[in-house]
Amino acid sequence: MTSFNHSAFGAATHWLHTDVAGLRMLAPGYGRIRVAPAVAPDLTHAAVRHITGQGEIYLAWRIADGTMTVDRVTPVPAEVDLPLGGPRTRSAPGTHTWSCELPEGYGRSLLNT
């Protein structure tokens, strides 16, 4: 459980949810969401679960062999915007998976090169 009453904790959690995992609220109460994960070469995966009045939202992404795969399970519609020229689409509530190719180097650590 994260306390949003402490700005430092809330700010870090907000960044992890909205930028790293890619979950953004588009309508009050998460009635509609945007899926737009941010990627960087050293990030290979992220996942978030968020309980809303509409039900649980689950979003996860991973990078393997130059391909980013995004899984989403939600009770609400979503706008999906995959990074680096990946597909943009709208989807109905439910379970969905998308994939896109990423430029060379994404998904491997720059620290070990």
Secondary structure, 3 states (H helix, E strand, C coil): CCCCCCHHHHHHHHHHHHHHHCEEECCHHHCCEEECCCCCCCCCEEEEEEEECCEEEEEEEEEECCEEEEEEEECCCEEEECCCCCCEEEECCEEEEEEEECCCCCCCCHHHC
